[in-house]
């Protein structure tokens, strides 16, 4: 298990992801204190988290947008605005 600072993780995210994909675990530190553990994941672990289906999640977002009277008419319009900002 290796340790990286938050700054090093920010600057070398690709290296960290490659290491994790090879099975390594990485402890992330902030100001010298451990704050996170990045570790490999497998399909069984994902199923245990019981993630919502993406369509269900987008439906929830759409309902929230309608209820909150946002400046966008729908999810597609909001996503288009976000993408233009990039």
VENDA-V857344 format. One record per pair of residues at least 4 apart in sequence whose ideal C-beta (glycine too) atoms are under 7 Angstrom apart, sorted by the first residue. I is the first residue (numbers start at 1). J is the second residue. If there is no record, write none. Layout:
i,j
I,J
I,J
//
This chain:
i,j
1,25
1,27
2,24
2,26
3,27
3,29
4,8
4,9
4,16
4,26
4,28
5,9
5,29
6,10
6,28
6,29
6,30
7,11
8,12
9,13
9,16
9,28
12,16
13,17
14,18
15,19
16,20
16,26
16,38
17,21
18,22
19,24
19,26
20,24
20,26
20,38
20,39
20,40
23,40
25,37
25,38
25,39
26,38
27,34
27,37
28,35
28,36
28,38
29,33
29,34
29,35
30,35
41,45
41,46
43,47
44,48
45,49
46,51
52,56
52,57
54,58
55,59
56,60
57,61
58,62
58,75
59,63
60,64
61,65
61,75
62,66
62,74
62,75
63,67
64,68
65,70
65,72
65,74
65,75
65,78
72,77
72,78
72,81
73,77
75,79
76,80
77,81
78,82
79,83
80,84
81,85
//
